[in-house]
Structures are given as structure tokens and as C-alpha cells.
């Protein structure tokens, strides 16, 4: 299976600090690829390079055969890369529907005149975008919250809404930055189920940063491990789980995954 994303020898420096050192990985089409490592290993920095927030010091990012290194975040979204964040980045006073509609913004093509009068193309687009948002709401099982302000919702539901906003961009690749962080056991199980459904039912490739090793080992097709900005392992979950360098760097010498 061909790679939808290739990160080639990416180095990222901030002054005298090297956040990433010649990191490379490939995410194959339809795969769920996990990126793990201790705090400060460079996982979110790599996400920021892929999505265009950071420009790497050296190296390339290739998406669907196209070089996207140093492209702006709005461009990477338009190409088909969407992401969620460690900390929830939603508009708390807006409803679930309106937050998801914001994810459709870059897909809107109506001009200012038709949009102002809400006629023709603008009206047709509005109907289509709202229909797509309702499909995502059903998919993520958040129908009962659809008209509620996001800030009034339980934490686990807010994380689901953020996932929905990323899906609303119609991505080909999802970057999930700690999707289960701060969740209880039931919420974590629900999130893992939705991530699997996104991969299997929607066919979207996923690159996921996650600290919950139970989730990673249960659902990932492949795992890449970073430590202090250096890739120390890459392979199937069972291979990475037994890798001595991973055990020492990520979990400590006496612990097991």
C-alpha cells in the first residue's frame, strides 16, 4: 500500500535546541499510525511541521506525492490534512453545529454577493454543508448535544466535537494529538471506537499521538517512537512493545508495556 504521507529527514531547531533530528516516517493509505514517546520527545513539534505551523530547518514533508514543506496551515487543510489538539480548541459559546460548520469554511465557494443575499449558490452550499455536519453528528453519536453551547458540555463530548470539526473538513489524513487525554475509561473506549470507525468505515488515514499505551497497542497498525527528537523505533505494535530501547527510553528499564 502506498504512502499518503512521507516525512523525510526532518530536523527542527529553535536556536540551540534541536526539537527534531532527521526524523522520517511514512503513513500508508488507510492505516492508523501511532507516534509515541516521552513528554518533550518532539511529537507535537512534528505535527506542527506537517500541518505548516512550523517550518523545518531541514527535510521535506510529502503528501500524496506533493511537497508541502513550509506551506501555510490553511493550505494543508485545503489539501486534505486536518488535526485536533492536545488542548481543546473550540469556540465555547457557539453550538456544536456552528463549531462543526466552521470546519466546512474552507470548502465554501459562494461569492460575497450571493452570500450576503443568501441566494443561489450560497443557499445550496449552506444546505449541503449542514447536511454533511448532521452526518458527522450522527456518526459521532452527539445528536442530543447538537444545539448546545460547547462550553456547557462534558469534557469527553467536547473532545468528540473537536474530532467532528476535523472530520468536517473532509480530510484524507487526520492528525490526532492525544485524542484520549484526560478521559475516563468509558470515554477512552468510546474515542478508540470512533477512531477505528473513522479508519475502517470512512477510509481516512490517521497519524495519532497518544500516551495511553493500551489504546495504541490495541488499535494502531504501526508505531513510531521518538525520544529527545530522535526516532528510536518504528514497526508493528508488538515489535515496538518489546524493543529494549523503547522500554528504557519511554517506560523505564523495569517496566513493561
N, C-alpha and C positions, 0 to 999 in steps of 0.2 A: 504493500500500500504506500502511495506517495506521501511525501510530507506536505502539509499545508503551511507549516511554519518552520523555518530554519534560522537558528541563532548561530552565527559563525564568528568564533574567536572574539567575543565582545569583551572589551575592557572599559571600565568606567572609573575615572579618578576625580576626586574632589580635593584639589590642592595636593597635599602629600598623602592623602588617604586613598587607597585602592579599594573600591567597593566591589568591583568585579574584575577578575583576571582571566582573560582568554576563555571565557565561558562559551560553550557550544551545546546545543541540543536540537532535537527535531521532534515536532509534534505531528503525528500522522493523521490523515483524514479519518474522522470518526473515532479517534482514540481519546481516552481520558488519561492525561499525562500529569502526574503529580510532581511538584517541586518542593522539596523539604530541606530542612537544615535548622541549626540553632538560631536563636534571635541574633540579628546582625549579620547573618550569613550572606545577605545580598539578594534575597528572594524578591522583595518588593522593588528593589532597585532594578532588577531585571524586568519586572513587569513595567516599570516606568520607561525603560528603554524601548521595549516592544511597542508600547502604546504611544510613544512620542513625547512623553513628558520630559525625559532626559535624552540628551544627545550623547552617544557613547564616545569615549576618547579614541577608540579603535574598534574595528569589527563591523559586521553587517547583520541586518535583520531582513530576511526574505520571506514574503508572504505570498503564497500562490504564484511563486516564480518571479515576483516583482520586488525589487529592492525598496524597502520602506524606511530605511535608516534615516533618522532625523526628520521624518515627515511629522507634521503637527497632529495633535490628538484628534481634531475633528476630521482630518483626512484619513487616519487609520480607522476611525469609526465608519466613515463612508465606504471604506474598502471591505469592511466586514469583521472588524475586531471590536468586541465590546468587553467591558470589565466591571467588576464590583470591587469594593474597597474594604480594607480592614475595619475602618470605622464607617458606620452608615452615613452615606452622603445623599440624603433625600430632602425634599422640601417639606418640612414637618407640618406646616399649616395648610398644605394642599392635600386633596383627597388622593386615595390610591389610584383612581382613574386618571387624574390630572398628572400625577407623577409618572405613570406609565406612558401617557400621551407625550410627555417631554422626550421620551426615548424615540418617538416617531418623528421628531422635529427635523432631523437631517434627511428624512425621506419625503418631506413635503416639497412640492414643486409649484404650487399656485403662486401667481404674481401678487403684488401688493393691492392692485385694484380689485381683482376678484375676491381676494381675502377680506378686504375692507367691506365689500358689499355682501360677502358670504354667498356668492352665486357661482354657478357653473362649476369649474374645476375645483374651486375651493370647497364647495359643498360636497362634491363627490369624494374628494380626498378625506374630508372630515368623517364622512360616513364609513369609508374604508378603514381609516386609521382606528376609529372607535370599535369597529368590528374586530380588528386584529387585537386590540387591547383586551376586549372581552374574552377572546380565545385564550389569551395568556392568563387572565384572571381565573378562568375555568381550569386551565392546565395546572396552575399552582394552588388551586383549591382555596382561593381567598375571596370567593363571591360575597360572603357576608360582610366583608370589610370594604367593599369597592367604593362606597361613597363616604367613608370615614376619613378624617384627617390622619395622616400617617403618624404624627406625634402622639396620638392617643392610643396607638396600637401596641400590643405586646412586642417585646424585642424580637422574638423569633419570627413573628409575622412581618416586622419591618425588614428583616433580612430577606424574607421571601419577596417582598415588594421590590427591594433593590435588585434581586435576581430577575424579577419580571421586567424592570426597566431596561436591564441589559438585553433581555430577550426581545424587547420591543424594537430594538434597532435592526432586527433580522440578521443576527451575526452568523458568520461562518466559523468563527473561533471565539470562545469565551475565555476570558482571563478571570478566574475566581480567586480573590485574595482572602483567604481564611473564611470561607463561607459558613463554617460551623462555629466560629469563635464566639465564646460567651454563651453558648446554648446549653440547655439541659439535655438529658439523654433522649427524651422523646423528640425534642426539636431537632437534635442532631440526626436522629434516624429519619425524620421527615425530610430534612435537607438532603441527606445522602440519597434518598429515594428519588427526589426531584432531579438531582444531578444525573443519576443513572437514566432517568426518563428522557432528559434533555439529550443525552448521548444516543440512546437506543431508539427513541421514538422520533426525535427531531433531527438526528444525524449530525449534530453540531460537535465539532472537536472542542476539547476543553483542556486548558492548562491551569492547574489548580495548586495554589499554595495552601497547605493545611497542616496544623500541628497535631491534630488528632490522628495518631498512627493507626488506630482501629479503623477509622474511615478510609485512610489512604490505602491500607493493605487490603481492605475489603473491595474497593471499587476501582482502583487505578489499574490501567493496563501497563503502564511503565512509570518508573520513578527516577527522577534526577535529584542528586543530593549536593548541596552547596555547603561549604564551610569556610568562613572568612573570605567569601568572594571567589573561591576556587571550587570547581566541580571535582568531587572526590568519588562519585559513583553514579552509574546510570545503568538501568536494567529493569527486568521484571521485578515485581514486589518481593517475591521470595528470594531472589538473588540479592537485592539490596538489604533485605531484612537480616541476612546472615553475613553481610560484608563487615569484616573486623574494623575497617576504617570508619564506617558509618556508626557502628556500635560505640566506638571510642569517642568520635567527634560529636555525635548527636545525642547519644544516650548515656554515655559514661561506660567505662570498661566493665563494670559489674552488672549492668542492666541488660535486659533483653527486650526486643520489641514485642 
